């Protein structure tokens, strides 16, 4: 599976989160956030979570990977909203991942369990650019 450039362009740049002891130059380093939202059918939430929790993502071994989170959101009339957030050191690291064998393996059969879709439609990508970041010590960027 290859991610087309127009999809890659939608991924937002975020400022690196501040950590104690970093210089201002380090704090200005750019990160990329890849965020997808999934409308998971109510009767498939257990399968959806099991799929994510049981997969071998290979993310931790990839150059430029920072952090991944799968979040469960609000319940709607016919689905529960989930969101995946993947932070990358920079755009090049993200693009390299989308072109890797690890990406293809992680997305093989995505969205299906026992051959049946678990979601309504494909994931919905949303990207945001950080305007301000405040850490637990009150430091801002």
FIDRENVEX-130185 format. One record per atom (N, C-alpha, C): residue in one letter; x, y, z. Coordinates in steps of 0.1 Angstrom, whole numbers, plus 5000, padded with zeros to 4 digits. Each point is the difference from the previous one (the first is absolute). Layout:
# residues N
A  X  Y  Z
...
This chain:
# residues 141
X  5009  4988  5000
X  4991  5012  5000
X  5009  5012  5000
X  4997  5010  4991
X  5008  5012  4999
X  4991  5012  5003
X  5005  5009  5009
X  4992  5012  5003
X  5003  5010  4989
X  4990  5005  4994
X  5002  5010  4989
X  5004  5014  5006
X  5008  5008  4993
X  5006  5012  5005
X  4989  5010  5005
X  4988  5000  4994
X  4990  5009  5005
X  4994  4996  5013
X  5001  4987  5004
X  4996  4996  5013
X  5011  5004  5010
X  5012  4997  4996
X  5012  5004  5009
X  4999  5015  5003
X  4997  5008  4990
X  5000  5015  5002
X  4989  5004  5011
X  4990  4992  5003
X  4990  5003  5009
X  5005  4998  5015
X  5011  4993  5002
X  5004  4998  5013
X  5006  5013  5006
X  4996  5003  5012
X  5003  5013  5005
X  5014  5000  5007
X  5006  5012  5000
X  5013  5002  5008
X  4996  5005  5014
X  5007  4994  5009
X  4997  5005  5014
X  5014  5003  5006
X  5000  5010  5009
X  5012  5003  5007
X  5003  4989  5010
X  5013  4997  5002
X  5004  4990  5010
X  4996  5004  5014
X  4995  4990  5007
X  4996  5003  5014
X  5012  5003  5008
X  4999  5009  5009
X  5011  5005  5008
X  5004  4990  5011
X  5013  4998  5002
X  5005  4992  5010
X  5010  5008  5008
X  5000  4998  5013
X  5010  5007  5008
X  5014  4998  4995
X  5008  5011  5000
X  5014  5000  4996
X  5002  5002  4986
X  4990  5001  4991
X  5003  5002  4986
X  5002  5014  4997
X  5008  5003  4990
X  5002  5014  4996
X  4989  5005  4991
X  4999  5013  4998
X  4990  5005  4992
X  5000  4994  4986
X  5013  4998  4995
X  5001  4995  4986
X  4994  4986  4999
X  5002  4992  5011
X  4995  4986  5000
X  4984  5001  5000
X  4995  5010  5007
X  4986  5001  5002
X  4993  5003  4987
X  5007  5007  4991
X  4994  5004  4987
X  5000  4988  4990
X  5006  4989  5003
X  5000  4988  4991
X  4985  4996  4997
X  4998  4997  4987
X  4987  4997  4995
X  4997  4985  5001
X  4988  4997  5005
X  4995  4986  5000
X  4988  5000  4991
X  4996  4988  4995
X  4989  4997  4992
X  4990  4992  5008
X  4987  5003  4999
X  4990  4993  5006
X  4991  4994  4990
X  4999  4987  5000
X  4990  4993  4991
X  4989  4995  5009
X  4988  5005  4997
X  4988  4998  5008
X  4989  4995  4991
X  4994  4988  5004
X  4989  4994  4993
X  4989  4998  5009
X  4987  5003  4995
X  4988  4997  5008
X  4993  4989  4994
X  4995  4991  5008
X  4993  4988  4996
X  4986  5000  5006
X  4989  4998  4992
X  4987  4998  5005
X  4998  4985  5001
X  5002  4994  5012
X  4999  4986  5002
X  4986  4996  5004
X  4995  4990  4993
X  4987  4994  5003
X  4999  4996  5014
X  4989  5003  5007
X  4999  4997  5014
X  5003  4985  5004
X  4995  4991  4991
X  5001  4986  5003
X  5014  4995  4995
X  5009  5008  4996
X  5013  4996  4995
X  5012  5006  5008
X  4996  5008  5011
X  5011  5007  5007
X  5010  4991  5007
X  4995  4988  5005
X  5010  4991  5006
X  5009  4994  4989
X  4995  4997  4989
X  5009  4995  4989
X  5009  5011  4996
X  4996  5012  4998
X  5008  5011  4996
X  5012  5002  5010
X  4997  5001  5013
X  5010  5002  5010
X  5010  4988  5000
X  4994  4988  4999
X  5009  4988  5000
X  5009  5000  4989
X  4995  5005  4988
X  5009  5000  4988
X  5012  5009  5003
X  4997  5012  5005
X  5011  5010  5003
X  5009  4995  5011
X  4995  4995  5011
X  5008  4995  5011
X  5008  4988  4996
X  4996  4992  4991
X  5007  4988  4997
X  5009  5001  4988
X  5000  5011  4993
X  5008  5001  4988
X  5015  5003  5003
X  5009  4996  4991
X  5014  5002  5002
X  5003  5012  4990
X  5000  5012  5006
X  5001  5012  4992
X  5014  5003  4994
X  5010  4995  5007
X  5014  5003  4997
X  5003  5015  5001
X  4992  5008  5005
X  5002  5014  5001
X  5013  5004  5009
X  5001  4993  5011
X  5011  5004  5009
X  5014  4998  4994
X  5001  4991  4990
X  5013  4998  4993
X  5003  5009  4989
X  4990  5009  4996
X  5002  5009  4989
X  5007  5013  5003
X  5009  5004  4992
X  5007  5013  5002
X  4990  5011  4999
X  5000  5009  5010
X  4991  5012  4999
X  4987  4998  5007
X  4996  4988  5004
X  4988  4997  5008
X  5001  5006  5014
X  4990  5008  5004
X  5000  5006  5013
X  4990  4993  5010
X  4987  5000  4995
X  4990  4995  5009
X  4987  4996  4993
X  4993  4990  5005
X  4987  4996  4994
X  4990  4999  5011
X  4988  5004  4997
X  4989  4998  5010
X  4987  4997  4992
X  4992  4990  5005
X  4987  4997  4995
X  4991  5005  5011
X  4990  5009  4996
X  4991  5006  5010
X  4986  4996  4997
X  4992  4997  5011
X  4986  4997  4998
X  4993  5013  5004
X  4991  5004  4991
X  4992  5013  5002
X  4986  4998  5003
X  4992  5010  4996
X  4986  5000  5004
X  4992  4989  4993
X  4989  4996  5006
X  4991  4991  4994
X  4989  5008  4993
X  4997  4996  4988
X  4990  5006  4992
X  4988  4990  4998
X  4990  5004  4993
X  4988  4991  4998
X  5004  4986  4995
X  5008  4999  4990
X  5003  4987  4994
X  5015  4996  5000
X  5008  5008  5006
X  5015  4997  5000
X  5006  5007  5012
X  5013  4995  5002
X  5009  5006  5010
X  5012  5006  4993
X  5003  5012  5003
X  5011  5007  4993
X  5013  4996  5006
X  5010  4996  4992
X  5014  4997  5004
X  5009  5009  4992
X  5012  5003  5005
X  5009  5008  4993
X  5014  4994  5003
X  5008  4999  4989
X  5014  4996  5002
X  5009  5012  4997
X  5010  5002  5009
X  5009  5011  4999
X  5014  4994  4999
X  5008  5003  4990
X  5014  4996  4998
X  5008  5012  4998
X  5010  5002  5009
X  5009  5011  4999
X  5013  4996  4994
X  5006  5008  4991
X  5012  4997  4993
X  5010  5011  5002
X  5013  4997  5000
X  5010  5011  5001
X  4999  5011  4990
X  4997  4995  4987
X  4999  5010  4989
X  4993  4993  4988
X  4997  5008  4990
X  4993  4995  4988
X  5007  4989  4994
X  5013  5001  4999
X  5008  4989  4993
X  4999  4987  5007
X  4999  5000  5013
X  4999  4987  5008
X  4986  4994  4997
X  4990  5009  5000
X  4986  4995  4997
X  4999  4994  4986
X  5005  5007  4990
X  5000  4996  4986
X  5007  4986  4999
X  5012  4999  5006
X  5007  4988  5000
X  4992  4988  5005
X  4993  5003  5011
X  4991  4989  5006
X  4989  4996  4990
X  4994  5010  4994
X  4989  4997  4990
X  5005  4991  4988
X  5012  5001  4998
X  5006  4992  4988
X  5007  4988  5005
X  4999  4996  5013
X  5007  4989  5005
X  4992  4987  5000
X  5007  4989  5001
X  4993  4987  5002
X  4992  4999  5013
X  5005  5007  5010
X  4993  5000  5013
X  4987  5007  4998
X  4999  5010  4992
X  4987  5007  4998
X  4990  4990  4993
X  5005  4993  4989
X  4992  4991  4993
X  4995  4989  5009
X  5008  4994  5009
X  4996  4990  5009
X  4990  5005  5010
X  5003  5012  5005
X  4991  5006  5011
X  4986  5002  4994
X  4999  5003  4987
X  4987  5004  4994
X  4993  4989  4992
X  5006  4988  5000
X  4995  4989  4992
X  4986  4996  5007
X  4990  5000  4991
X  4986  4996  5005
X  4994  5011  5010
X  5005  5012  4999
X  4996  5010  5010
X  4985  5002  4999
X  4994  5001  5012
X  4985  5003  5001
X  4991  4988  4999
X  5006  4988  4998
X  4991  4989  4999
X  5005  4989  5010
X  4990  4993  5005
X  5002  4989  5010
X  4990  4989  4996
X  5005  4988  4997
X  4991  4990  4995
X  4994  5004  4987
X  5007  5008  4992
X  4995  5004  4987
X  4989  5011  5000
X  4995  5004  5012
X  4990  5010  5001
X  5005  5013  5004
X  4996  5012  4994
X  5005  5013  5005
X  4996  5003  5014
X  5009  5006  5007
X  4997  5004  5014
X  4996  5014  5001
X  5002  5008  4990
X  4998  5014  5000
X  4990  5004  4989
X  4994  5012  5002
X  4992  5006  4989
X  5010  5008  4992
X  5003  4995  4988
X  5009  5007  4991
X  5014  4999  5004
X  5008  5007  4992
X  5015  5001  5003
X  5003  5010  5011
X  5012  4998  5006
X  5004  5010  5010
X  4999  5014  4995
X  4997  5010  5008
X  5000  5014  4996
X  5012  5007  5006
X  5009  5004  4991
X  5012  5007  5005
X  4997  5015  5003
X  5006  5004  5011
X  5000  5014  5004
X  5014  5004  5005
X  5004  5012  4996
X  5013  5004  5004
X  4999  5014  5006
X  5009  5003  5010
X  5000  5013  5006
X  5014  5005  5002
X  5002  5013  4999
X  5013  5006  5002
X  4999  5006  5014
X  5010  4998  5008
X  5001  5005  5013
X  5002  5015  5000
X  4991  5007  5007
X  5001  5015  5001
X  5008  5003  5013
X  4997  4993  5010
X  5007  5002  5013
X  5001  4986  5007
X  5011  4998  5007
X  5001  4988  5009
X  5005  5005  5013
X  4994  4995  5011
X  5003  5003  5014
X  5003  4987  5007
X  5012  4999  5006
X  5003  4988  5007
X  4996  5001  5014
X  5002  4989  5008
X  4996  4999  5014
X  5007  5011  5009
X  5011  5005  4995
X  5007  5010  5008
X  4996  5014  4996
X  4991  5002  4991
X  4995  5013  4995
X  5008  5006  4989
X  5010  4993  4995
X  5008  5004  4989
X  4991  5000  4987
X  5002  5010  4992
X  4992  5001  4987
X  5009  5001  4988
X  4994  4996  4989
X  5006  5002  4987
X  4990  5006  4990
